């Protein structure tokens, strides 16, 4: 039961991050921006992010469940460090929407998304060392944020 409740908590935290970011909807400002030809249609974002947040929650839960065990032996990170970096990337994840859509600052949002990508990369590596499946679950998130960073940069440059 404790494990199930922890999974629910991880889901609530991840989807809470999504809800925070969702407060800053694209709106008229974003609609008016010049976009690259390869910009995905708006309908793509909700299902992709829903799947990614669910995978992020399961990954965090798997690392939490791993206890003190780690694959990497003596040099493996503790799950506490891994979960701390995970929490940092969640904060950065939520902040991006506020910077890009809320403040309408694509340049600042680009700097932040680079930091987010680095935090996700670190989380992925740390999770992989604790529980390889948890690290693997974050790889699509890492790839999607890399794409989002390139899109953010293109939007910033096209509309500067």
C-alpha positions in Angstrom: 0.0 0.0 0.0 2.9 2.4 0.8 4.4 1.8 -2.6 1.1 2.5 -4.3 0.6 5.7 -2.4 4.1 6.8 -3.3 3.3 6.2 -7.0 0.2 8.3 -6.6 2.3 11.0 -5.0 4.8 11.0 -7.8 1.9 11.3 -10.3 0.4 14.2 -8.3 3.8 16.0 -8.2 4.4 15.5 -11.9 1.0 16.5 -13.0 1.0 19.3 -10.5 4.1 20.6 -12.4 2.1 20.3 -15.6 -0.9 22.2 -14.1 1.4 25.0 -13.0 2.8 25.3 -16.5 -0.6 25.0 -17.9 -1.6 28.3 -16.2 0.4 30.1 -18.9 -1.5 29.2 -22.0 0.0 30.1 -25.4 -2.8 32.6 -26.2 -2.8 35.4 -28.8 0.8 36.4 -28.3 2.0 32.9 -29.3 -0.5 32.6 -32.1 0.9 35.9 -33.6 4.5 34.7 -33.6 6.2 33.7 -36.8 6.9 30.0 -36.6 9.3 27.7 -38.5 7.7 25.3 -41.0 8.5 22.4 -38.8 6.6 23.7 -35.8 4.3 20.9 -34.7 0.5 21.5 -34.7 -0.9 22.6 -31.4 -2.8 19.4 -30.8 0.5 17.4 -30.5 1.7 19.0 -27.3 -1.0 17.8 -24.9 -0.8 14.0 -25.6 3.0 14.1 -25.8 3.4 15.9 -22.5 0.7 13.8 -20.8 2.7 10.6 -21.7 6.0 12.2 -20.7 4.7 13.4 -17.3 3.4 9.9 -16.6 6.7 8.4 -17.5 8.5 10.9 -15.3 6.3 10.0 -12.4 6.9 6.2 -12.8 10.7 6.8 -13.2 10.8 8.8 -10.0 8.7 6.2 -8.2 11.1 3.4 -9.4 14.1 5.2 -8.0 12.3 5.9 -4.7 11.4 2.2 -4.5 14.9 1.1 -5.2 15.9 2.1 -1.7 19.6 2.1 -1.1 20.4 -0.3 -3.9 22.2 0.9 -7.0 23.5 -0.8 -10.1 26.8 1.1 -10.3 28.3 -0.3 -7.0 30.5 1.9 -4.8 30.4 4.9 -7.2 26.7 4.8 -7.7 24.8 7.9 -6.6 22.4 7.7 -3.7 18.8 7.8 -4.5 18.5 11.0 -2.5 20.9 12.8 -4.8 19.1 11.4 -7.8 15.7 12.4 -6.5 17.1 15.9 -5.6 18.2 16.5 -9.2 14.8 15.1 -10.3 13.1 17.7 -8.1 15.3 20.4 -9.6 14.4 19.5 -13.2 10.7 19.5 -12.2 11.0 23.1 -10.9 12.8 24.1 -14.1 10.1 22.3 -16.2 7.4 24.3 -14.6 9.3 27.6 -14.8 9.8 27.4 -18.6 6.1 27.9 -19.4 6.0 30.9 -17.0 9.1 32.5 -18.8 8.0 31.7 -22.3 4.2 32.2 -22.3 3.7 34.1 -19.0 6.4 36.7 -19.3 6.7 36.3 -23.1 10.5 36.2 -22.9 11.7 33.6 -25.4 15.3 34.5 -25.0 15.2 34.0 -21.2 13.1 30.9 -21.7 15.8 29.5 -24.1 18.5 30.0 -21.5 16.2 28.2 -18.9 15.4 25.3 -21.2 19.1 24.7 -21.7 19.4 24.4 -18.0 16.4 22.2 -17.9 17.9 19.9 -20.6 21.1 19.6 -18.6 19.1 18.8 -15.4 17.1 16.1 -17.3 20.4 14.7 -18.6 21.8 14.5 -15.1 18.6 13.0 -13.8 18.6 10.4 -16.5 22.2 9.4 -15.8 21.7 9.3 -12.0 18.4 7.4 -12.4 20.0 4.9 -14.8 22.7 4.1 -12.2 20.1 3.5 -9.5 17.5 1.7 -11.7 18.2 1.4 -15.4 14.5 1.3 -16.3 14.0 4.6 -14.6 16.7 6.2 -16.6 15.3 4.7 -19.8 11.9 6.1 -19.0 13.4 9.6 -19.1 15.1 9.3 -22.5 12.0 10.4 -24.5 11.6 13.4 -22.2 15.2 14.3 -22.8 14.7 14.0 -26.6 11.4 16.0 -26.5 13.0 18.8 -24.4 16.0 18.9 -26.9 13.4 19.4 -29.7 11.6 22.0 -27.6 14.8 23.9 -27.0 15.6 24.0 -30.8 12.0 25.2 -31.4 12.3 27.8 -28.6 15.6 29.1 -30.2 13.9 29.3 -33.6 10.9 31.2 -32.3 13.2 33.6 -30.5 15.3 34.2 -33.5 12.4 34.5 -35.9 10.6 37.0 -33.7 13.5 39.1 -32.3 
